[in-house]
Amino acid sequence: MNNLIFLAENAAPGMSLSFTVGWIIIMGVVFYFMAIRPQKKQQKALQALLSTIEAGDSVLTTSGFYGVVIDVMEEVVIVEFGNNKNCRIPMKKAAITEVEKPGTPEKA
């Protein structure tokens, strides 16, 4: 017990502050590489996917509906759902999560 008190009294005063700041920086870097960087990478991939959408592509929306793209505008796409040709709904491109080009094999 006396040894711990002796070590605490003789520790350099700036050492504990620099040690704490160092750990905060290390934790910030770890947080960046584990949380922020992968999310930005995923957002870039989604934006690239949405920029390649064209008529005839099969899409999956954020609400879980599968449909076929009929028309593509700048921010809006018209998607046809189901077998009923009268069910065409305009929706934002951001509401699309997956795109499958016609003629490409399905994922296993």
Secondary structure as GFF3:
##gff-version 3
##sequence-region A 1 108
A	DSSP	alpha_helix	2	10	.	.	.	ID=ss1
A	DSSP	alpha_helix	13	31	.	.	.	ID=ss2
A	DSSP	pi_helix	32	36	.	.	.	ID=ss3
A	DSSP	alpha_helix	37	51	.	.	.	ID=ss4
A	DSSP	beta_strand	58	61	.	.	.	ID=ss5
A	DSSP	beta_strand	66	72	.	.	.	ID=ss6
A	DSSP	beta_strand	76	81	.	.	.	ID=ss7
A	DSSP	beta_strand	88	92	.	.	.	ID=ss8
A	DSSP	three_ten_helix	93	95	.	.	.	ID=ss9
A	DSSP	beta_strand	96	100	.	.	.	ID=ss10
###
